[in-house]
Amino acid sequence: MTEFHIFKNSITLKEFAMILYVIPVVLVARIVGIYTLIPFYNFIIRKDAKKKISSNFQAILIWGGLRGAVPVALVLAIPESFPHRNLIVHFTFSIILFTLLIQGTTIKALMNRLGIRPETSYFGDKDVEIMDYSFGGEGLAQLVMQSLRALFDNEGFFIREKTSSDTLEYLMKRGSTMFQITRERGNLTILSETKDTAYFKTAMYEALVELDDSLESIKAVTNPESMKNLIVADTNAPEDQKGDFNLLHYLSKERMLLNIRANNKEGIIKELVEHLVEVDALDLNLFENVLEEVLAREKSMSTALGNEVAIPHSRSECVKKMILLIALAPEGLEFDALDGKAVKIFILILSPKNETGPHLQMISTLTRLLYEESTRNELLASKSVEEMYNKIENRVRSRVM
């Protein structure tokens, strides 16, 4: 406001021209200062290459010379009687506005062009060791990271968390000991001072041993027979305890296949996903990602739990709503079923990743519906998708009623 008042009432054309000159003069002065002092500094510390300032960073130092509060305070402290005070004020505010509005708004683009990224290390110029661990999958990496967090929390470390869409970062600190742990998908990257590396490796060993013990105990309930008991519902339960999930809401004649042409697991899943694209239930651009997700889920454990039924599925970030596809193979196809039998009914389920409840309800409802052999045989005898749709609809309605 002060500058506006002075500028409005006292600026002359000559002074305005001088303002336009002073901006490049200040830039040139900064260029001279940087490219004179920094090379001299680099020469002095030439034996320590890590501390040298590269030419790209020197360019950022030039363009990053922003001005602000301190020049304002200094220039406004000049007495009113000082010769050419108003001109000095004009110069100062012009430089401040140029650095903030021009340099300040373009420095990020310059950093990107020069390939400079903001520092993510909290260790400054200390001797740091970087440790990389790959766990193959995001789920396991997440378990390891949570196990490390619990371990360091019990050790009395202060823990700060920072998350984004693809990464999770913990900064763990106690006294002079500090660890920076970053998870990106199935990989963990750990930064620590060299003196603390052995400490962290010991902690990682303990976390993995503890996690391994936990996984061993899980095996008791992940054998084929136990898994079937978890998935296949109790058909003797009262109807009012079987839930009210609306399967018909997701049922569609367009998302039904009467005869699968493929003859191996990967081909079958590919054919199912391709059919969703053909009937516009899935965008073609998402085909490769969805196929990869379903195949990856299938590799962890077969979804053919028995009774001639397989339910390949995926909770995906690619889809916004649940998608259901039902396909038949009356002659039976090999699908690594846990009971060793050929699979005749295939059900593909794609669910949004953040909707766990409906996804599980869908699987439970379908396994319950197809548990009886008479229902499966009736469905497999279908001569058209319309007949197939009507049989499922009648079965669902009769169970609800």
Backbone torsions as a table, in degrees:
resi	resn	phi	psi	omega
1	MET	NA	-37.8	177.8
2	THR	-63.1	-46.5	-179.6
3	GLU	-62.8	-42.2	179.9
4	PHE	-60.0	-42.6	-179.8
5	HIS	-63.5	-46.1	-179.4
6	ILE	-67.0	-44.8	-177.6
7	PHE	-61.6	-43.2	-176.6
8	LYS	-64.8	-35.1	-171.2
9	ASN	-101.8	-13.9	-172.4
10	SER	-133.6	-6.3	-174.9
11	ILE	-70.7	139.9	175.6
12	THR	-116.5	163.8	-179.6
13	LEU	-60.1	-38.9	179.1
14	LYS	-63.8	-43.8	179.7
15	GLU	-65.4	-37.3	178.6
16	PHE	-63.0	-40.6	177.3
17	ALA	-64.2	-37.8	178.5
18	MET	-64.7	-36.6	178.3
19	ILE	-61.4	-42.7	-179.7
20	LEU	-64.7	-28.7	178.6
21	TYR	-78.1	-34.4	-170.3
22	VAL	-70.3	-27.2	-179.5
23	ILE	-64.3	-53.6	177.4
24	PRO	-63.4	-29.6	178.3
25	VAL	-62.5	-44.8	179.5
26	VAL	-65.0	-40.7	178.5
27	LEU	-61.8	-44.6	179.0
28	VAL	-62.4	-41.7	178.9
29	ALA	-59.9	-39.7	-179.9
30	ARG	-70.1	-38.9	177.5
31	ILE	-60.1	-45.8	179.4
32	VAL	-61.6	-43.7	-179.3
33	GLY	-62.8	-46.4	-178.0
34	ILE	-66.1	-50.5	-174.3
35	TYR	-78.2	-1.9	172.2
36	THR	-98.6	-46.9	-174.2
37	LEU	-79.8	-40.4	-175.7
38	ILE	-65.8	-46.3	175.8
39	PRO	-58.5	-36.9	177.4
40	PHE	-64.4	-42.4	176.8
41	TYR	-61.8	-46.1	179.5
42	ASN	-60.3	-34.3	178.8
43	PHE	-67.6	-40.5	-178.7
44	ILE	-64.0	-41.9	-176.2
45	ILE	-103.2	30.8	-174.2
46	ARG	-58.8	-23.5	-179.1
47	LYS	-79.5	-14.2	179.4
48	ASP	-112.7	84.6	-172.7
49	ALA	-60.5	-30.3	-176.8
50	LYS	-66.3	-23.6	-177.1
51	LYS	-93.3	-4.2	-179.7
52	LYS	-69.3	148.5	179.5
53	ILE	-101.3	116.7	-175.3
54	SER	-71.8	167.0	-179.7
55	SER	-63.9	-34.6	177.6
56	ASN	-63.5	-42.1	179.2
57	PHE	-69.8	-31.1	176.3
58	GLN	-64.4	-38.1	177.3
59	ALA	-64.2	-38.5	178.2
60	ILE	-66.5	-38.1	178.2
61	LEU	-61.9	-36.2	178.5
62	ILE	-68.0	-52.6	-175.7
63	TRP	-75.6	-17.0	-178.9
64	GLY	-92.3	14.1	-179.8
65	GLY	-79.5	70.0	-177.0
66	LEU	-80.1	145.9	179.1
67	ARG	-114.1	153.7	-177.9
68	GLY	-161.2	-120.3	-168.0
69	ALA	-63.9	-40.9	-175.4
70	VAL	-63.4	-49.3	176.7
71	PRO	-59.1	-36.6	178.5
72	VAL	-61.4	-48.2	-178.6
73	ALA	-62.2	-41.2	-177.9
74	LEU	-66.7	-45.6	-174.1
75	VAL	-71.7	-33.3	178.8
76	LEU	-75.8	-13.5	177.1
77	ALA	-82.6	-7.8	178.5
78	ILE	-68.5	131.7	-179.8
79	PRO	-60.4	149.7	-179.7
80	GLU	-59.6	-28.5	-176.3
81	SER	-80.9	-6.8	-176.8
82	PHE	-67.1	133.6	-177.7
83	PRO	-59.1	135.6	177.1
84	HIS	60.2	28.2	-179.1
85	ARG	-57.9	-45.5	-177.4
86	ASN	-61.3	-37.8	179.5
87	LEU	-66.3	-39.2	177.6
88	ILE	-63.4	-40.4	177.5
89	VAL	-61.9	-43.7	178.6
90	HIS	-59.7	-46.7	179.1
91	PHE	-57.1	-48.6	-174.7
92	THR	-62.7	-48.9	-177.3
93	PHE	-69.2	-31.1	177.1
94	SER	-65.0	-44.4	177.5
95	ILE	-62.8	-44.1	-179.9
96	ILE	-59.8	-48.2	-179.0
97	LEU	-63.4	-40.0	179.0
98	PHE	-63.3	-46.2	-177.3
99	THR	-66.3	-37.0	-178.3
100	LEU	-77.4	-46.9	-173.0
101	LEU	-82.4	-30.6	-178.7
102	ILE	-102.0	-60.4	-178.2
103	GLN	-67.2	-43.5	-177.0
104	GLY	-62.8	-34.2	-177.4
105	THR	-87.3	-10.3	-177.7
106	THR	-113.4	-5.1	-174.5
107	ILE	-67.8	-31.6	178.4
108	LYS	-65.2	-42.0	177.8
109	ALA	-62.9	-38.0	178.2
110	LEU	-65.6	-41.3	177.6
111	MET	-61.2	-43.6	178.7
112	ASN	-62.5	-41.1	-179.4
113	ARG	-64.9	-35.8	-179.5
114	LEU	-87.3	-2.4	179.1
115	GLY	73.8	29.1	-179.3
116	ILE	-101.8	128.6	179.2
117	ARG	-113.9	148.4	177.4
118	PRO	-57.6	142.0	179.5
119	GLU	-66.1	136.1	176.9
120	THR	-111.9	3.6	179.3
121	SER	-94.1	141.1	179.3
122	TYR	-100.1	11.1	-170.5
123	PHE	-98.9	-2.5	178.5
124	GLY	58.8	-131.8	-177.0
125	ASP	-99.0	19.3	178.4
126	LYS	-73.7	157.5	177.5
127	ASP	-70.9	114.2	-173.2
128	VAL	-117.5	141.7	174.2
129	GLU	-112.5	137.7	179.2
130	ILE	-107.2	127.3	179.1
131	MET	-118.5	127.7	179.7
132	ASP	-113.5	133.9	177.5
133	TYR	-129.5	133.1	177.1
134	SER	-113.3	128.7	-177.7
135	PHE	-113.7	11.9	173.5
136	GLY	79.6	-45.9	-177.9
137	GLY	-133.8	154.7	-177.6
138	GLU	-64.9	-37.4	-178.0
139	GLY	-61.2	-47.0	-179.2
140	LEU	-66.4	-41.4	178.4
141	ALA	-60.4	-38.4	178.4
142	GLN	-65.3	-41.0	178.4
143	LEU	-62.5	-43.6	179.6
144	VAL	-63.3	-42.4	-178.6
145	MET	-64.8	-42.1	178.6
146	GLN	-66.2	-35.6	177.2
147	SER	-65.0	-40.4	177.0
148	LEU	-64.6	-40.6	179.6
149	ARG	-61.1	-45.9	-179.7
150	ALA	-62.4	-41.0	-179.4
151	LEU	-63.1	-49.0	-178.6
152	PHE	-70.1	-29.8	176.3
153	ASP	-64.2	-42.0	177.4
154	ASN	-66.8	-25.2	178.9
155	GLU	-82.3	-1.6	177.0
156	GLY	88.0	19.8	178.6
157	PHE	-78.5	143.3	168.6
158	PHE	-79.3	131.2	-174.5
159	ILE	-123.5	125.8	174.9
160	ARG	-115.7	135.3	-174.7
161	GLU	-113.5	138.9	175.5
162	LYS	-136.7	126.3	-176.4
163	THR	-125.0	154.6	171.0
164	SER	-141.4	-172.7	-175.7
165	SER	-62.8	-34.5	-175.2
166	ASP	-113.3	-15.6	-173.4
167	THR	-128.4	156.0	173.7
168	LEU	-133.4	133.2	-176.6
169	GLU	-130.6	135.2	173.4
170	TYR	-117.2	133.3	168.3
171	LEU	-109.5	116.3	-174.9
172	MET	-115.0	126.1	-173.5
173	LYS	-141.5	136.3	172.0
174	ARG	-147.2	112.3	-176.9
175	GLY	62.3	-128.1	-179.4
176	SER	-90.9	-0.3	-179.3
177	THR	-94.7	128.5	-176.8
178	MET	-144.5	139.4	175.9
179	PHE	-130.3	137.4	174.0
180	GLN	-113.4	116.1	-176.7
181	ILE	-115.9	124.3	-178.9
182	THR	-123.8	128.3	174.9
183	ARG	-108.1	126.0	173.4
184	GLU	-127.7	106.4	-173.6
185	ARG	56.7	-119.9	-176.0
186	GLY	-95.1	16.9	-176.2
187	ASN	-120.7	142.3	174.0
188	LEU	-115.2	134.7	174.9
189	THR	-121.1	126.5	-176.8
190	ILE	-119.3	131.3	174.0
191	LEU	-113.4	134.3	175.7
192	SER	-153.8	159.4	172.4
193	GLU	-64.5	147.8	-177.1
194	THR	-55.3	-35.2	-178.3
195	LYS	-66.6	-21.2	-176.6
196	ASP	-103.0	3.9	-176.0
197	THR	-61.3	-45.5	-179.4
198	ALA	-61.2	-37.7	178.3
199	TYR	-58.9	-49.5	-176.7
200	PHE	-66.1	-41.5	-179.0
201	LYS	-61.3	-35.6	176.0
202	THR	-64.7	-42.7	178.8
203	ALA	-63.5	-41.7	178.6
204	MET	-62.3	-41.5	178.3
205	TYR	-60.2	-46.7	-179.5
206	GLU	-63.9	-40.0	-180.0
207	ALA	-64.3	-41.1	-179.2
208	LEU	-69.6	-38.5	177.6
209	VAL	-62.9	-44.9	179.4
210	GLU	-63.4	-40.9	179.0
211	LEU	-67.0	-38.7	178.3
212	ASP	-63.0	-41.2	176.9
213	ASP	-60.8	-39.9	179.6
214	SER	-65.8	-41.0	-179.9
215	LEU	-66.8	-35.0	177.3
216	GLU	-61.5	-40.3	-179.5
217	SER	-69.8	-27.0	179.3
218	ILE	-69.6	-28.0	-176.8
219	LYS	-58.6	-24.3	-179.8
220	ALA	-64.0	-25.6	-178.2
221	VAL	-114.2	9.6	179.3
222	THR	-116.0	14.7	172.2
223	ASN	-73.5	158.9	-173.9
224	PRO	-51.4	-45.1	-176.4
225	GLU	-65.4	-43.0	179.2
226	SER	-65.4	-38.9	179.3
227	MET	-64.0	-37.1	177.2
228	LYS	-63.8	-39.0	179.4
229	ASN	-66.9	-30.3	178.6
230	LEU	-72.8	-37.0	-174.2
231	ILE	-86.1	-44.9	-176.0
232	VAL	-78.8	122.1	-175.2
233	ALA	-75.7	162.4	177.1
234	ASP	-76.0	108.0	-176.9
235	THR	-73.6	-11.4	178.8
236	ASN	-89.2	-2.6	-179.1
237	ALA	-67.6	148.4	177.6
238	PRO	-57.6	147.3	-177.4
239	GLU	-59.7	-34.6	-177.1
240	ASP	-74.1	-3.8	177.7
241	GLN	-108.0	6.0	-176.7
242	LYS	-95.5	6.8	175.2
243	GLY	85.3	167.0	-177.5
244	ASP	-126.1	34.4	-179.9
245	PHE	-64.5	128.6	-175.0
246	ASN	-87.5	88.3	-179.9
247	LEU	-65.1	-34.7	-176.9
248	LEU	-63.7	-23.9	179.4
249	HIS	-63.4	-26.9	-176.7
250	TYR	-104.6	-3.2	-176.2
251	LEU	-82.4	137.9	-178.9
252	SER	-152.9	137.4	179.2
253	LYS	-64.0	-33.6	-179.5
254	GLU	-65.7	-25.3	-177.8
255	ARG	-101.4	44.8	177.2
256	MET	-134.3	142.6	178.3
257	LEU	-126.0	131.8	-176.0
258	LEU	-84.4	-37.7	-179.0
259	ASN	-140.4	120.6	178.2
260	ILE	-80.8	133.0	-177.5
261	ARG	-87.6	-33.2	-176.4
262	ALA	-65.5	160.1	-177.2
263	ASN	-130.4	12.2	174.3
264	ASN	-139.4	164.9	-171.7
265	LYS	-57.7	-51.0	-177.7
266	GLU	-62.5	-40.7	179.1
267	GLY	-65.3	-37.8	179.2
268	ILE	-63.1	-48.5	-178.8
269	ILE	-63.5	-40.5	178.6
270	LYS	-61.5	-42.0	179.9
271	GLU	-63.9	-39.1	179.5
272	LEU	-64.4	-45.6	-179.7
273	VAL	-66.9	-39.1	178.4
274	GLU	-60.6	-38.3	179.9
275	HIS	-63.8	-37.5	177.4
276	LEU	-62.3	-37.2	177.3
277	VAL	-67.8	-41.6	-177.8
278	GLU	-62.1	-34.8	-178.2
279	VAL	-96.6	14.2	176.7
280	ASP	63.1	25.3	174.3
281	ALA	-85.2	-16.1	-179.1
282	LEU	-141.3	134.4	179.7
283	ASP	-67.5	137.8	-179.2
284	LEU	-57.8	-34.2	-179.3
285	ASN	-64.8	-19.8	-178.2
286	LEU	-95.5	-4.5	-173.2
287	PHE	-54.6	-53.7	-175.4
288	GLU	-61.8	-43.4	-178.2
289	ASN	-65.1	-45.4	-179.2
290	VAL	-64.5	-44.8	179.0
291	LEU	-58.7	-44.1	179.4
292	GLU	-62.4	-40.0	-179.8
293	GLU	-65.6	-44.1	-179.1
294	VAL	-66.3	-42.6	179.4
295	LEU	-64.8	-39.0	179.2
296	ALA	-64.0	-41.3	177.5
297	ARG	-63.5	-37.7	-178.1
298	GLU	-68.1	-32.0	-179.9
299	LYS	-67.8	-31.1	-178.2
300	SER	-70.3	-36.7	175.2
301	MET	-168.2	137.0	-178.6
302	SER	-61.6	139.0	177.8
303	THR	-92.4	5.3	174.0
304	ALA	-92.5	89.6	-173.4
305	LEU	-84.4	-10.6	178.5
306	GLY	138.1	-179.4	178.4
307	ASN	60.8	28.0	175.1
308	GLU	66.7	18.7	-177.5
309	VAL	-121.8	136.5	173.1
310	ALA	-126.9	138.8	-179.2
311	ILE	-125.8	73.4	174.4
312	PRO	-62.6	136.0	-174.9
313	HIS	-152.9	166.8	178.0
314	SER	-158.3	138.8	168.7
315	ARG	-96.5	109.5	-166.1
316	SER	-117.9	147.4	172.6
317	GLU	-80.3	-9.1	-176.4
318	CYS	-80.3	-27.8	-175.1
319	VAL	-104.8	148.2	-177.9
320	LYS	-101.1	-17.6	177.7
321	LYS	-144.7	160.6	-176.0
322	MET	-67.9	138.2	179.5
323	ILE	-124.2	133.0	-178.6
324	LEU	-122.7	133.4	175.4
325	LEU	-133.7	131.7	179.1
326	ILE	-118.4	129.4	-178.1
327	ALA	-135.0	150.7	-177.6
328	LEU	-117.1	149.0	172.1
329	ALA	-140.2	80.1	-171.9
330	PRO	-54.2	-29.4	-179.3
331	GLU	-80.9	-15.8	179.9
332	GLY	89.1	137.1	-179.7
333	LEU	-130.2	148.1	178.4
334	GLU	-71.7	126.7	-177.7
335	PHE	-144.0	25.5	179.6
336	ASP	55.7	44.7	-179.8
337	ALA	-66.0	146.1	-177.9
338	LEU	-67.4	-23.5	177.6
339	ASP	-95.2	3.8	176.0
340	GLY	80.2	-0.8	-177.7
341	LYS	-89.0	157.4	175.1
342	ALA	-68.9	151.9	-178.4
343	VAL	-101.7	134.6	-178.5
344	LYS	-115.8	-19.7	-179.3
345	ILE	-124.4	123.0	-179.7
346	PHE	-116.6	132.5	179.7
347	ILE	-128.7	115.6	178.2
348	LEU	-97.8	127.8	179.5
349	ILE	-124.6	124.3	173.8
350	LEU	-116.7	125.8	-177.4
351	SER	-127.6	149.1	172.1
352	PRO	-59.3	142.0	-173.4
353	LYS	-61.7	-30.1	-175.6
354	ASN	-90.1	7.9	179.7
355	GLU	-116.9	86.9	-177.6
356	THR	-78.1	-44.5	-174.4
357	GLY	-55.6	-59.6	-180.0
358	PRO	-58.8	-34.5	179.4
359	HIS	-60.5	-49.2	-179.9
360	LEU	-68.5	-36.4	177.9
361	GLN	-63.3	-39.6	178.8
362	MET	-61.3	-48.9	-179.9
363	ILE	-61.8	-44.1	-179.7
364	SER	-62.4	-44.1	-178.7
365	THR	-63.0	-43.4	-178.3
366	LEU	-68.6	-42.4	179.0
367	THR	-65.0	-35.2	177.8
368	ARG	-69.1	-40.6	-178.8
369	LEU	-64.9	-38.5	-174.2
370	LEU	-99.4	12.6	-178.1
371	TYR	-67.9	-36.6	-177.7
372	GLU	-80.7	134.5	-177.1
373	GLU	-63.9	-33.8	-179.3
374	SER	-63.6	-37.7	179.0
375	THR	-66.1	-42.9	-179.3
376	ARG	-64.5	-44.4	-179.4
377	ASN	-63.8	-39.5	178.4
378	GLU	-62.6	-41.5	-179.5
379	LEU	-68.0	-42.0	-177.8
380	LEU	-67.7	-19.4	179.3
381	ALA	-83.0	1.5	-178.2
382	SER	-62.7	138.2	179.0
383	LYS	-101.0	-10.4	179.6
384	SER	-152.4	163.2	179.4
385	VAL	-68.0	-29.8	176.9
386	GLU	-63.2	-44.4	178.2
387	GLU	-65.2	-41.1	178.5
388	MET	-60.4	-45.5	179.9
389	TYR	-62.7	-45.9	-177.3
390	ASN	-63.6	-37.8	-179.9
391	LYS	-64.8	-43.5	179.0
392	ILE	-66.1	-42.9	-179.5
393	GLU	-60.5	-44.7	-179.6
394	ASN	-63.6	-41.8	179.2
395	ARG	-62.9	-44.5	-180.0
396	VAL	-62.5	-46.6	-177.5
397	ARG	-65.1	-37.5	-179.8
398	SER	-67.5	-34.3	179.4
399	ARG	-71.9	-38.8	179.8
400	VAL	-67.4	-41.8	-178.7
401	MET	-72.3	NA	NA
